[in-house]
Amino acid sequence: MRVSKLFMATQREVPSDAEIPSHQLMLRAGLMRKVASGIYSFMPVGYKAYKNVERVVREEMDRAGAQELIMPAVLPAEVYQASGRWDKFGPEMFRLLDRGGRQFCLGPTHEEPFTEAVRDTIRSYKQLPVTLYQIQHKYRDEKRPRFGVMRAREFVMKDAYSFDADEAGLDESYNAMYKAYCKIFDRLGLDYIIVDADSGAMGGSGSQEFMVKSVVGEDAICYCTECSYAANEEKASTIPPEPAKDFEMKEVEKIHTPNVKTIEELMGFMNSEPANFAKTILYDIDGKIVAVMVRGDREINETKLGNLYDATEMNLAAFEDVERVTGAKVGFAGPVDLKEKVDLIVDPEVLAMENFIVGANETDYHFKNVNYGRDFEATKVADVRNVVEGDKCPKCGKPLAMCRGVEVGHIFKLGTKYSKALNCVYLDKDGKENPMIMGCYGIGVGRTLAAVIEQYNDEDGIKWPTEVAPYKVVVVPTKVVDEECMKLAEDIYNKLLDAGIEVLIDDRNERPGVKFKDSDLIGIPVRITVGRRASEGIVEVKYRQTGEQVELTADEAVKAAIEFR
């Protein structure tokens, strides 16, 4: 491809609304353009890189025995209503009516349509196992789209679904996908970690995420440096401390704390550490007010809390609900003497606290020397907090470490959640009907592309691994008006084309510096510069990843470019 004909526009300035390197570079390098919040078009150069990720995914899925098909993106409500997810997805689901008033949605994920297809095709255990996949657009009306294609409202996902006769078969299918995912991300050159994860709206008995380490990753990862334990923040747990016992319970005191609402303000007012406070936060969970209690310096894990109630929608309680339940303004809620009976969920760490401070359910007042058991009890004791660095590993007891990452793949053991709901059954060897055992396996194609850029970039632009690069080589003649220079550049270009190499020739009548900057910004792995020694048949070869530069003959340069990996 000739750069003079390439449909591409690079930018020198960083776009103001692009927060992370991948988003900035994808816009600056002309790989994509924004259409609306969370919705992007991929331009030719970006789409070539995008298709390379798809190619790697497709090759490894096919090699693992999965079969590709394609489902519609517009799907009828009935199939999601049958599984219970029409309401479960809540406002994230794009919903629409056809001209006859029938309800449809833009597919957020495709467990139900795949289950229906298998239900209507397979009858006997002899036809199992089977794993099907597609690479298809998905639509989710994200509350806050951000980070470019990392968190978008329209995105492409490779989603696969396995169907087995029993749990042992599911284990085999799951392990096959696990290995395929490792090969995919290894080929793409990603530094990743595999973590235990929450199944979310997909449901099922267990799941793992493939997380690419990134300082700007939107997900927190907890892992143990001593054993194999790793989990994302939504799922991570720790060994709780032993409940407090055999200590002197002091008499409860009511303390006047005017305009002191936050833990930070209380620390100063009471001259005490955050570990001596317990905070109570009220939530509205599907219309039910719930009080949640954690140590003062901890954060509530809303995923864990939502899972306790199988929540469809969850928000902080409205001010008026807080005042009705507690009798006080926001900031003074506590577990003792609530004015209205509500569920009280208490994190186990609170049970280990002694003579601690809580809100008094009265504006401008707190209680001191409160203790669990004597002064209040939980409706349920449950892990509802985020794990922090240094907490004990639930597997070996050693301190946990933390980093940030980007989820690029997620695999689930779904079990019979969807097969039972949609009557997807097979006949066993005795002629008895049994629900199929399912697995689900997703990879975000655009997100994976962005994750590659997050790990492969510098101050000059992208540094593509060759497996992903839209073009492997760019030939740069420094003087397009020089007949000898252009003749050698064209000769190199044509030899690379004949060898099946994806190659650009920058035939624009621009200064060499402009061409070099665009080449580095786009991230082409190999640059062959035809310049001052063209008359001698000598060119300069530069490797984007390492910055190494060597002078070679034109034939040597062609050979080096072909062999470069």
MARRO-762067 format. One record per residue (C-alpha): residue number from 1; x, y, z. Coordinates in Angstrom, 1 decimal. Each point is the difference from the previous one (the first is absolute). Layout:
i | u | v | w
NUM | X | Y | Z
...
REM end
This chain:
i | u | v | w
1 | 0.0 | 0.0 | 0.0
2 | 1.2 | 3.5 | -0.9
3 | -0.2 | 2.5 | 2.9
4 | -1.0 | 2.6 | -2.5
5 | -3.2 | -2.0 | -0.7
6 | -0.6 | -1.1 | 3.6
7 | -3.2 | 1.2 | 1.7
8 | 1.6 | 1.2 | 3.2
9 | 0.6 | 3.2 | 1.9
10 | 2.5 | 0.1 | 2.9
11 | -0.1 | 2.6 | 2.8
12 | 3.0 | 1.6 | 1.8
13 | -2.1 | 1.2 | 2.9
14 | -1.5 | -2.2 | 2.7
15 | -3.8 | 0.1 | -0.1
16 | -1.4 | 1.7 | 3.1
17 | -2.5 | -2.7 | 0.8
18 | 2.4 | -3.0 | -0.3
19 | 1.2 | -1.0 | 3.4
20 | 2.2 | -3.0 | -0.5
21 | 2.9 | -0.8 | -2.4
22 | -1.9 | -2.5 | -2.2
23 | -3.0 | 2.4 | -0.5
24 | 2.4 | 2.9 | -0.7
25 | 2.1 | -1.9 | -2.5
26 | -2.9 | -1.7 | -1.8
27 | -1.4 | 3.5 | -0.7
28 | 3.4 | 1.6 | -0.8
29 | 1.1 | -2.8 | -2.3
30 | -3.3 | 0.2 | -1.9
31 | -1.0 | -3.6 | 0.9
32 | -3.5 | 1.0 | 1.0
33 | -2.3 | 3.0 | 0.4
34 | -2.7 | 0.8 | 2.5
35 | -3.6 | 0.0 | -1.2
36 | -1.7 | 0.5 | 3.4
37 | 0.8 | -0.7 | 3.6
38 | 1.2 | -3.6 | 0.2
39 | -0.5 | -0.6 | -3.8
40 | 2.9 | 0.0 | -2.4
41 | 0.7 | -0.7 | -3.7
42 | 3.2 | -1.8 | -0.9
43 | 1.9 | 1.5 | -2.9
44 | 2.0 | -2.2 | -2.5
45 | 3.3 | -0.1 | 1.9
46 | -1.7 | -0.7 | 3.3
47 | -2.3 | -2.5 | -1.5
48 | 2.9 | -2.0 | -1.4
49 | 1.5 | -0.3 | 3.5
50 | -3.5 | -0.8 | 1.3
51 | -0.4 | -2.8 | -2.6
52 | 3.4 | -1.4 | 1.0
53 | -1.2 | -0.4 | 3.6
54 | -3.1 | -1.7 | -1.4
55 | 2.2 | -2.3 | -2.2
56 | 2.0 | -1.2 | 3.0
57 | -3.2 | -0.6 | 2.0
58 | -1.6 | -1.8 | -2.8
59 | 3.0 | -2.2 | -0.7
60 | 0.4 | -1.2 | 3.6
61 | -3.8 | -0.5 | 0.4
62 | -0.1 | -2.1 | -3.1
63 | 3.1 | -1.9 | 1.1
64 | -1.7 | -0.8 | 3.4
65 | -2.9 | -1.6 | -1.9
66 | -2.6 | 2.9 | 0.3
67 | -2.3 | 0.6 | -3.0
68 | -0.7 | 3.5 | -1.2
69 | -3.5 | 1.4 | -0.9
70 | -1.7 | 3.4 | 0.2
71 | -3.1 | 1.0 | 1.9
72 | -2.1 | 3.1 | -0.5
73 | 0.6 | 3.1 | 2.0
74 | -3.7 | 0.9 | 0.3
75 | -1.6 | -2.6 | 2.2
76 | -3.6 | -0.6 | 1.2
77 | -0.9 | 0.7 | 3.7
78 | -1.5 | -3.4 | 0.5
79 | 3.3 | -1.9 | 0.2
80 | 1.3 | 2.3 | 2.7
81 | -3.3 | 0.0 | 1.8
82 | 0.2 | -3.8 | 0.1
83 | 3.4 | 0.1 | 1.8
84 | -1.0 | 2.9 | 2.3
85 | 2.6 | 2.4 | -1.5
86 | -2.4 | 2.4 | -1.7
87 | -0.4 | 1.7 | 3.3
88 | 3.4 | -1.0 | 1.5
89 | 2.0 | 2.0 | -2.6
90 | -1.9 | 3.2 | 1.1
91 | 0.8 | 3.3 | -1.8
92 | 3.1 | -1.4 | -1.6
93 | -2.1 | -1.8 | -2.6
94 | -0.9 | 1.9 | -3.2
95 | -3.7 | -0.8 | -0.5
96 | -2.2 | 0.8 | -3.0
97 | -3.4 | -0.8 | -1.6
98 | -0.6 | -1.1 | -3.5
99 | -2.9 | 1.6 | -2.0
100 | -2.3 | -2.7 | 1.4
101 | 0.8 | 1.0 | 3.6
102 | 2.0 | -3.2 | 0.6
103 | 2.9 | 0.5 | 2.5
104 | 3.6 | -0.6 | -1.1
105 | 3.5 | 0.9 | 1.3
106 | 3.5 | 0.6 | -1.5
107 | 1.8 | -3.1 | 1.3
108 | 2.1 | 0.7 | 3.1
109 | 1.2 | -3.6 | 0.0
110 | -1.3 | -3.2 | -1.7
111 | -0.3 | -2.9 | 2.5
112 | -3.8 | -0.3 | -0.7
113 | 0.1 | 0.0 | -3.8
114 | 2.8 | -2.6 | -0.1
115 | -1.9 | -2.1 | 2.5
116 | -3.1 | 0.1 | -2.1
117 | 2.0 | -0.9 | -3.1
118 | 1.5 | -3.1 | 1.7
119 | -3.3 | -0.9 | 1.5
120 | -1.6 | -0.1 | -3.4
121 | 2.9 | -1.9 | -1.6
122 | 1.4 | -2.6 | 2.4
123 | -2.0 | -2.8 | 1.5
124 | 2.4 | -2.8 | 1.0
125 | 3.0 | -0.3 | 2.3
126 | 1.8 | -1.4 | -3.1
127 | 0.0 | 3.5 | -1.5
128 | 1.8 | 1.5 | 3.1
129 | 2.3 | 1.7 | 0.8
130 | -0.2 | 3.0 | -2.3
131 | 1.5 | 3.5 | 0.3
132 | -1.3 | 2.8 | -2.2
133 | 1.3 | 3.6 | -0.4
134 | -0.6 | 3.2 | -1.8
135 | 1.8 | 3.3 | -0.4
136 | -2.9 | 2.5 | 0.3
137 | -1.0 | 3.5 | 1.0
138 | -1.3 | 0.4 | 3.5
139 | -2.0 | 3.0 | 1.5
140 | -0.1 | 1.2 | 3.5
141 | -1.2 | 3.4 | 1.1
142 | 2.9 | 0.7 | 2.4
143 | -0.8 | 2.7 | 2.6
144 | 3.5 | 1.5 | -0.5
145 | 1.8 | -1.1 | -3.2
146 | 3.7 | 0.8 | 0.4
147 | 3.5 | -0.8 | -1.1
148 | -0.9 | -0.3 | -3.7
149 | -0.8 | -3.6 | -1.0
150 | 0.9 | -1.3 | 3.5
151 | -3.5 | 0.9 | 1.3
152 | -2.2 | 0.6 | -3.1
153 | -3.7 | -0.3 | -0.7
154 | 0.5 | -1.8 | -3.3
155 | 2.8 | -2.6 | -0.2
156 | 1.0 | -3.2 | -1.6
157 | 0.3 | -3.2 | 2.0
158 | 1.1 | -3.5 | -0.8
159 | -2.5 | -2.0 | 2.1
160 | 0.0 | -3.8 | 0.1
161 | -2.3 | -2.4 | 1.7
162 | 0.7 | -3.7 | 0.8
163 | -2.7 | -2.6 | 0.5
164 | 0.8 | -3.3 | 1.8
165 | -1.8 | -3.0 | 1.5
166 | 1.6 | 0.3 | 3.4
167 | 2.2 | 1.9 | 2.3
168 | 3.1 | -2.0 | -1.0
169 | -0.7 | 1.0 | -3.6
170 | -0.3 | 3.6 | 1.0
171 | 3.3 | -0.2 | 1.8
172 | 1.6 | -1.2 | -3.3
173 | -1.6 | 2.7 | -2.1
174 | 0.9 | 2.7 | 2.5
175 | 3.6 | -1.1 | 0.2
176 | 0.2 | -0.1 | -3.9
177 | -1.2 | 3.6 | -0.1
178 | 2.4 | 1.0 | 2.9
179 | 2.9 | -1.4 | -2.1
180 | -1.2 | 1.7 | -3.2
181 | -0.2 | 3.3 | 1.9
182 | 3.5 | -0.3 | 1.2
183 | 1.2 | -0.7 | -3.5
184 | -1.9 | 3.0 | -1.3
185 | 1.4 | 2.5 | 2.5
186 | 3.4 | -1.5 | -0.3
187 | 0.0 | 0.5 | -3.8
188 | -1.2 | 3.6 | 0.5
189 | 3.0 | 0.6 | 2.2
190 | -2.0 | 1.0 | 3.1
191 | 1.2 | -0.1 | 3.6
192 | -3.1 | -1.4 | 1.7
193 | -1.1 | -1.6 | 3.2
194 | -2.9 | -2.5 | 0.5
195 | -2.3 | 0.9 | 2.9
196 | -3.1 | -1.4 | 1.7
197 | -3.0 | 2.2 | -0.9
198 | -3.6 | 0.8 | 0.7
199 | -2.4 | -1.5 | -2.5
200 | -2.2 | 3.1 | 0.0
201 | -3.1 | -0.1 | -2.2
202 | 1.2 | -3.1 | -1.8
203 | -0.5 | -2.1 | 3.1
204 | 1.5 | -3.4 | 0.6
205 | 2.2 | -1.8 | 2.5
206 | 3.4 | 1.5 | -0.7
207 | 2.0 | 2.1 | -2.3
208 | 3.5 | 1.3 | -0.8
209 | 1.2 | 3.2 | -1.6
210 | 3.0 | 0.6 | -2.2
211 | 1.4 | 3.3 | 1.2
212 | 2.6 | 2.1 | -1.8
213 | 2.2 | 1.8 | 2.5
214 | -0.3 | 3.8 | -0.4
215 | 0.6 | 2.9 | 2.3
216 | -3.2 | 1.6 | -1.5
217 | -2.1 | -3.1 | 0.1
218 | -3.5 | 0.5 | 1.3
219 | 0.0 | -3.2 | 2.0
220 | 2.0 | -0.7 | 3.2
221 | 1.6 | -3.4 | 0.2
222 | 0.9 | -1.7 | 3.3
223 | 2.6 | -2.7 | -0.1
224 | 2.3 | -2.0 | 2.2
225 | 3.7 | -0.1 | -0.6
226 | 0.4 | -3.2 | 1.9
227 | -2.7 | -2.2 | -1.6
228 | -2.2 | -0.1 | -3.1
229 | -2.9 | 2.0 | 1.4
230 | -1.2 | 3.0 | -2.1
231 | -3.4 | 1.7 | -0.2
232 | -1.4 | 3.2 | -1.2
233 | -1.2 | 2.5 | 2.6
234 | -3.7 | -0.9 | -0.5
235 | 0.8 | -3.6 | 1.0
236 | 3.1 | 0.2 | 2.2
237 | -0.4 | -1.2 | 3.6
238 | 2.3 | -0.2 | 3.0
239 | 0.2 | -2.0 | 3.3
240 | -2.1 | 2.1 | 2.5
241 | 1.5 | 0.7 | 3.4
242 | -1.3 | -2.0 | 3.0
243 | -3.1 | 1.5 | 1.7
244 | 0.9 | 2.1 | 3.0
245 | -0.4 | -1.8 | 3.4
246 | 1.3 | 0.2 | 3.6
247 | 0.3 | 3.8 | 0.0
248 | -1.5 | 2.6 | 2.2
249 | -3.2 | 1.5 | -1.6
250 | -0.2 | 3.6 | 1.1
251 | -3.2 | 1.9 | 0.6
252 | -1.5 | 1.6 | -3.1
253 | 0.4 | 3.7 | -0.2
254 | -2.0 | 2.5 | -2.1
255 | 2.4 | 2.6 | -1.5
256 | -1.1 | 3.4 | -1.4
257 | 1.7 | 0.3 | -3.4
258 | -1.5 | 3.1 | -1.7
259 | 0.5 | 0.0 | -3.8
260 | 2.4 | -2.9 | 0.2
261 | -1.1 | -2.6 | -2.6
262 | 2.9 | -1.6 | -1.7
263 | 2.6 | -2.4 | 1.4
264 | 2.7 | 2.5 | -0.7
265 | -1.9 | 2.7 | 2.0
266 | -0.7 | -2.5 | 2.8
267 | 3.7 | -1.0 | 0.2
268 | 1.0 | 3.6 | 0.7
269 | -3.0 | 0.7 | 2.4
270 | 0.5 | -3.2 | 2.0
271 | 3.8 | -0.2 | -0.3
272 | -0.3 | -3.6 | -1.0
273 | 1.1 | -2.4 | -2.9
274 | -2.4 | -1.0 | -2.8
275 | 0.2 | -3.6 | 1.2
276 | -1.9 | 1.1 | 3.2
277 | -3.1 | 1.0 | -2.1
278 | -2.7 | -2.0 | -1.7
279 | -2.0 | 1.7 | -2.7
280 | -3.6 | -0.8 | -1.0
281 | -1.1 | 0.7 | -3.6
282 | -3.6 | -0.4 | -1.2
283 | -0.8 | -1.4 | -3.4
284 | -3.1 | -0.3 | -2.1
285 | 0.1 | -3.5 | -1.5
286 | -2.9 | -0.6 | -2.4
287 | -2.2 | 2.2 | 2.2
288 | 1.1 | -1.5 | 3.3
289 | 2.0 | 2.1 | 2.5
290 | 3.0 | -1.8 | 1.4
291 | 2.6 | 1.1 | 2.5
292 | 3.6 | -1.1 | -0.6
293 | 2.7 | 0.2 | 2.6
294 | 3.8 | -0.1 | -0.5
295 | 3.1 | 1.3 | 1.9
296 | 0.5 | 3.7 | -0.4
297 | 3.0 | -0.2 | -2.3
298 | -1.6 | -2.7 | -2.3
299 | -1.9 | 0.4 | -3.2
300 | -3.3 | -1.9 | -0.7
301 | 0.3 | -2.4 | -2.9
302 | -3.3 | 0.6 | -1.8
303 | 0.3 | -3.1 | -2.1
304 | 0.2 | -2.3 | 3.0
305 | -2.9 | 1.9 | 1.6
306 | -2.1 | -0.3 | -3.2
307 | 0.7 | -3.7 | -0.2
308 | -1.4 | -0.5 | 3.5
309 | -3.4 | 1.2 | -1.3
310 | 0.3 | -1.1 | -3.7
311 | -0.5 | 3.7 | -0.6
312 | -1.2 | 1.5 | -3.3
313 | 0.5 | 3.6 | 1.0
314 | 1.8 | 1.4 | 3.0
315 | 0.7 | 3.6 | 1.0
316 | 0.9 | 1.9 | 3.2
317 | -3.3 | 0.7 | 1.8
318 | -1.6 | 3.4 | -0.6
319 | 0.5 | 2.7 | 2.7
320 | -3.7 | -0.3 | 1.0
321 | 0.3 | -3.8 | 0.4
322 | 3.1 | 0.4 | 2.2
323 | -1.8 | 2.6 | 2.2
324 | -3.1 | -2.2 | 0.3
325 | 1.9 | -3.2 | 0.9
326 | 2.6 | 1.6 | 2.4
327 | -1.8 | 3.1 | 1.2
328 | 3.1 | 2.1 | -0.8
329 | 1.6 | 1.8 | -3.0
330 | 2.5 | -1.8 | -2.2
331 | 3.3 | -0.6 | 1.8
332 | -1.4 | -1.1 | 3.4
333 | -1.3 | -3.5 | -0.8
334 | 0.8 | -2.9 | 2.3
335 | -1.1 | -3.5 | 0.9
336 | -1.5 | 0.8 | 3.5
337 | -3.6 | 0.9 | 0.3
338 | -0.9 | 0.5 | -3.6
339 | -3.5 | 1.7 | -0.3
340 | -1.1 | -2.5 | -2.6
341 | 0.8 | -3.7 | -0.2
342 | 2.2 | -0.8 | -3.0
343 | 2.5 | -2.7 | -0.9
344 | 3.3 | 0.7 | 1.6
345 | 2.9 | -1.5 | -1.9
346 | 3.2 | -0.1 | 2.1
347 | 3.5 | -0.7 | -1.3
348 | 1.8 | -2.7 | 2.1
349 | 2.8 | 2.4 | 0.8
350 | -2.4 | 2.1 | 2.1
351 | -0.4 | -3.0 | 2.3
352 | 3.7 | 0.2 | 0.9
353 | -0.3 | 3.7 | 1.1
354 | -0.1 | 1.1 | 3.6
355 | -1.7 | 3.0 | 1.6
356 | -0.3 | 1.8 | -3.4
357 | -1.8 | 3.1 | -1.2
358 | -3.2 | 0.1 | -2.1
359 | -2.6 | 2.5 | -1.0
360 | -2.8 | 0.5 | 2.6
361 | -2.9 | 0.3 | -2.5
362 | -0.4 | 3.6 | 1.3
363 | 1.3 | 3.0 | -1.9
364 | 3.3 | 1.3 | 1.5
365 | 0.5 | -3.0 | 2.3
366 | 2.1 | -3.2 | 0.1
367 | 0.2 | -2.9 | 2.4
368 | 3.4 | -1.0 | 1.6
369 | 0.8 | -3.5 | 1.4
370 | -2.4 | -1.9 | -2.1
371 | 0.5 | -3.8 | -0.3
372 | -1.5 | -2.7 | -2.2
373 | -2.3 | -2.4 | 1.7
374 | -0.8 | 2.2 | 3.0
375 | -1.1 | 3.1 | -1.8
376 | -1.2 | -1.3 | -3.3
377 | -0.1 | -3.1 | -2.2
378 | 0.1 | -0.6 | -3.7
379 | -2.8 | -1.3 | -2.2
380 | 2.9 | -1.7 | -1.9
381 | 3.8 | 0.0 | 0.5
382 | 1.6 | 0.0 | -3.4
383 | 3.1 | 1.1 | -1.9
384 | -1.0 | 3.3 | -1.6
385 | 3.2 | 2.0 | -0.1
386 | 2.8 | 0.5 | -2.4
387 | 3.2 | -1.9 | 0.8
388 | 3.1 | 2.3 | 0.5
389 | 3.7 | -0.6 | -0.4
390 | 1.4 | -2.0 | 3.0
391 | -3.2 | -1.9 | 0.7
392 | 0.5 | -3.7 | 0.6
393 | -0.2 | -2.3 | -3.1
394 | -3.1 | -2.2 | 0.4
395 | 2.1 | -2.9 | -1.4
396 | 3.3 | 0.1 | 1.9
397 | -0.4 | 2.9 | 2.5
398 | 2.9 | 2.0 | -1.4
399 | -0.4 | 3.8 | -0.7
400 | -1.8 | 0.8 | -3.2
401 | 1.4 | 2.4 | -2.6
402 | -1.9 | 2.2 | -2.4
403 | 0.3 | 1.4 | -3.5
404 | -2.3 | 1.4 | -2.7
405 | -1.0 | -1.7 | -3.2
406 | -2.3 | -0.1 | -3.0
407 | -2.3 | -2.9 | -0.5
408 | 0.4 | -1.4 | -3.5
409 | -1.5 | -3.5 | 0.4
410 | -2.5 | -1.7 | 2.3
411 | -0.9 | -3.7 | 0.3
412 | -3.0 | -1.3 | 1.9
413 | -1.4 | -3.3 | 1.2
414 | -3.7 | 0.6 | -0.5
415 | -1.3 | -3.4 | 0.9
416 | -3.7 | -0.4 | -0.7
417 | -1.1 | 3.6 | 0.7
418 | -1.1 | 0.6 | -3.7
419 | -0.6 | -3.6 | -1.1
420 | -2.6 | -0.5 | 2.7
421 | -1.7 | 3.4 | -0.6
422 | -0.2 | -0.7 | -3.8
423 | -0.5 | -3.8 | 0.1
424 | 3.2 | -0.8 | -1.8
425 | 0.2 | -3.7 | 0.7
426 | 1.5 | -3.2 | -1.5
427 | -1.0 | -3.6 | 0.2
428 | 2.5 | -2.2 | 1.9
429 | 0.8 | -3.6 | -0.9
430 | -3.1 | -1.1 | 2.0
431 | -2.2 | 2.4 | -1.9
432 | -0.4 | 2.3 | 3.0
433 | 0.0 | 3.8 | -0.5
434 | 2.7 | 2.0 | 1.7
435 | 0.9 | 3.7 | -0.1
436 | 3.2 | 0.8 | -1.9
437 | 3.0 | 1.3 | 2.1
438 | 1.2 | 3.3 | -1.5
439 | 3.1 | 2.2 | 0.0
440 | 0.4 | 3.5 | -1.3
441 | 3.2 | 1.6 | -1.3
442 | 0.5 | 3.6 | -1.1
443 | 2.8 | 2.2 | -1.4
444 | -0.5 | 3.7 | -0.7
445 | 1.7 | 0.6 | -3.3
446 | 0.2 | 3.8 | 0.1
447 | 1.0 | 0.0 | 3.7
448 | 2.7 | -2.6 | -0.7
449 | 1.4 | 2.3 | -2.8
450 | 0.0 | 2.9 | 2.4
451 | 1.7 | -2.1 | 2.7
452 | 2.8 | -0.8 | -2.5
453 | 0.6 | 3.7 | -0.5
454 | -0.1 | 0.6 | 3.8
455 | 3.0 | -2.4 | 0.3
456 | 1.8 | 0.9 | -3.3
457 | 0.5 | 3.7 | -0.3
458 | 2.5 | 2.8 | 0.7
459 | 0.1 | 3.8 | -0.2
460 | 0.1 | -0.2 | -3.8
461 | -3.0 | -2.3 | -0.5
462 | -1.0 | -3.6 | -0.3
463 | 2.5 | -2.9 | -0.1
464 | -2.1 | -2.8 | -1.6
465 | 1.0 | -3.7 | 0.5
466 | 0.2 | -1.4 | -3.5
467 | -3.0 | -2.3 | 0.5
468 | -2.3 | 3.0 | 0.4
469 | 1.7 | 2.7 | -2.1
470 | -2.2 | 1.3 | -2.8
471 | 3.1 | 0.1 | -2.2
472 | 3.2 | -1.8 | 0.7
473 | 2.3 | 2.3 | -2.0
474 | 0.0 | 3.6 | -1.2
475 | 2.4 | 1.0 | -2.8
476 | 0.9 | 3.7 | 0.3
477 | 1.7 | 1.7 | -3.0
478 | 1.4 | 3.3 | 1.4
479 | -0.2 | 1.8 | -3.4
480 | -2.9 | -1.0 | -2.2
481 | 1.2 | 2.4 | -2.7
482 | 3.3 | -1.9 | -0.2
483 | -0.4 | -2.6 | -2.8
484 | 2.7 | -2.4 | 1.3
485 | -1.3 | 0.2 | 3.6
486 | -3.6 | -0.8 | -1.1
487 | 1.1 | -2.7 | -2.4
488 | 1.7 | -1.9 | 2.9
489 | -2.9 | 0.6 | 2.4
490 | -2.5 | -1.3 | -2.5
491 | 2.2 | -3.1 | -0.7
492 | 0.1 | -0.8 | 3.8
493 | -3.7 | 0.7 | 0.3
494 | -0.9 | -2.4 | -2.9
495 | 2.3 | -2.8 | 1.2
496 | -1.7 | 0.2 | 3.5
497 | -3.4 | -0.1 | -1.7
498 | 1.0 | -3.0 | -2.0
499 | 1.1 | -1.7 | 3.2
500 | -3.5 | 0.5 | 1.5
501 | 1.2 | 2.6 | 2.5
502 | -2.5 | 2.7 | 1.1
503 | 2.0 | 3.1 | -1.0
504 | -0.4 | 3.8 | -0.4
505 | 2.0 | 2.3 | -2.2
506 | 0.0 | 3.6 | 1.2
507 | -0.1 | 1.7 | -3.4
508 | -1.2 | 3.3 | 1.3
509 | 2.0 | 3.1 | -0.9
510 | 0.7 | 0.8 | 3.6
511 | 3.1 | 0.7 | 2.1
512 | 1.6 | -3.2 | 1.3
513 | -0.7 | 1.1 | 3.6
514 | -3.7 | 0.0 | -0.6
515 | 0.1 | -3.5 | -1.5
516 | 2.1 | -1.3 | 2.9
517 | -2.4 | 1.5 | 2.6
518 | -3.0 | -1.6 | -1.7
519 | 1.8 | -3.3 | -0.3
520 | 0.8 | 0.0 | 3.7
521 | -3.4 | 1.2 | 1.0
522 | -1.8 | -2.7 | -1.9
523 | 2.6 | -2.5 | 1.3
524 | 1.1 | -1.8 | -3.1
525 | 2.5 | -2.7 | 1.3
526 | 2.6 | 0.4 | -2.8
527 | 1.0 | 3.2 | -1.9
528 | 2.2 | -0.1 | -3.1
529 | 1.3 | 3.4 | -0.8
530 | 1.3 | 0.6 | -3.5
531 | 2.1 | 3.2 | 0.0
532 | 3.4 | 1.3 | -0.5
533 | 1.7 | -3.3 | -0.9
534 | -2.7 | -1.1 | -2.5
535 | 2.4 | 0.2 | -2.8
536 | 2.2 | -2.6 | 1.7
537 | -3.0 | -2.3 | 0.7
538 | 0.3 | 0.6 | 3.7
539 | -3.0 | 0.7 | 2.3
540 | -0.6 | 0.4 | 3.7
541 | -2.1 | -2.5 | 1.9
542 | -1.5 | 1.1 | 3.3
543 | -1.9 | -2.2 | 2.4
544 | -2.8 | 1.8 | 1.9
545 | 0.0 | -2.3 | 3.1
546 | 3.7 | 0.4 | 0.8
547 | 1.0 | 3.1 | -1.9
548 | 2.9 | -1.9 | -1.5
549 | 1.2 | 1.4 | -3.4
550 | 2.2 | -1.8 | -2.5
551 | 1.2 | 0.8 | -3.6
552 | -0.6 | -2.9 | -2.4
553 | -0.1 | -0.6 | -3.7
554 | -3.5 | 0.2 | -1.5
555 | -0.1 | -3.8 | -0.4
556 | 1.2 | -0.5 | 3.6
557 | -2.6 | 2.4 | 1.2
558 | -2.8 | -1.9 | -1.9
559 | 1.2 | -3.3 | 1.5
560 | 0.2 | 1.5 | 3.5
561 | -3.5 | 1.5 | -0.2
562 | -1.5 | -3.3 | -1.2
563 | 1.7 | -2.0 | 2.7
564 | -0.8 | 2.5 | 2.8
565 | -2.3 | -1.3 | 2.7
REM end
